[in-house]
Amino acid sequence: MSDLDTDLIVEERVTPVTNEGGDHERFAHYVKKSAILPSSVEGTPLEALCGKKWVPTRDPSKFPVCPECKEIYEGLLT
């Protein structure tokens, strides 16, 4: 599995880690697929492509995709 494999996941707790403000908690974010299972089992935080760090607990399909994650991901594909 390559490092570019990603999946959508979204957070329940709002705990911004980045210094900039923003709406990170209102979006589904792209993360490495290989990090999702350990996060759900061990409760370890994930880091999205945009830099958002959180422990996911919500269904990502209920949220729009983070525009910053999407832009970064599309840039990795080119």
C-alpha positions as CSV (number, residue, x, y, z in Angstrom):
1,M,0.0,0.0,0.0
2,S,1.5,3.3,-1.0
3,D,1.6,6.4,1.2
4,L,-0.8,8.1,-1.2
5,D,-3.6,5.7,-0.3
6,T,-6.1,7.8,1.7
7,D,-9.6,7.5,3.0
8,L,-12.0,10.0,4.5
9,I,-12.5,10.2,8.3
10,V,-14.0,12.9,10.4
11,E,-13.7,14.0,14.0
12,E,-16.2,14.3,16.9
13,R,-14.1,16.2,19.3
14,V,-13.0,19.7,18.4
15,T,-9.4,20.0,19.5
16,P,-7.5,22.2,17.1
17,V,-3.8,21.6,17.1
18,T,-2.7,24.0,14.4
19,N,-2.0,27.6,15.3
20,E,-4.3,29.0,12.7
21,G,-8.0,29.2,13.3
22,G,-10.4,27.6,10.9
23,D,-13.2,25.2,10.2
24,H,-11.3,21.9,10.4
25,E,-13.9,20.4,12.7
26,R,-16.7,20.8,10.1
27,F,-15.1,18.7,7.4
28,A,-14.2,15.1,6.5
29,H,-10.4,14.9,6.1
30,Y,-8.1,12.8,4.0
31,V,-5.7,10.6,6.1
32,K,-3.5,7.6,5.3
33,K,-5.6,4.5,5.1
34,S,-3.0,2.5,7.1
35,A,-3.5,4.8,10.1
36,I,-7.3,4.4,10.4
37,L,-7.5,1.0,12.0
38,P,-4.8,1.6,14.6
39,S,-6.5,4.9,15.4
40,S,-9.9,3.3,15.9
41,V,-8.5,0.4,18.0
42,E,-6.0,2.3,20.1
43,G,-7.6,5.8,20.1
44,T,-4.4,7.4,18.7
45,P,-4.8,10.7,16.9
46,L,-4.7,10.9,13.1
47,E,-3.1,13.7,11.0
48,A,-4.9,14.8,7.9
49,L,-3.2,16.0,4.8
50,C,-4.1,19.6,5.8
51,G,-2.4,19.2,9.2
52,K,-5.5,18.7,11.4
53,K,-4.9,16.2,14.2
54,W,-7.7,14.5,16.1
55,V,-9.2,11.2,17.3
56,P,-12.0,10.3,14.8
57,T,-15.4,9.0,16.0
58,R,-17.9,10.2,13.4
59,D,-19.1,9.0,10.1
60,P,-17.2,11.1,7.5
61,S,-20.0,10.7,4.9
62,K,-22.1,13.2,6.8
63,F,-19.6,16.0,6.2
64,P,-18.2,17.8,3.1
65,V,-14.6,17.1,2.2
66,C,-12.0,19.5,3.6
67,P,-11.1,21.7,0.6
68,E,-7.5,22.0,1.8
69,C,-7.1,18.2,2.0
70,K,-8.7,17.8,-1.4
71,E,-6.4,20.3,-3.0
72,I,-3.3,18.6,-1.5
73,Y,-4.5,15.1,-2.5
74,E,-5.1,16.2,-6.1
75,G,-1.7,17.7,-6.2
76,L,-0.1,14.4,-5.1
77,L,-1.8,12.6,-8.0
78,T,-0.3,14.8,-10.7
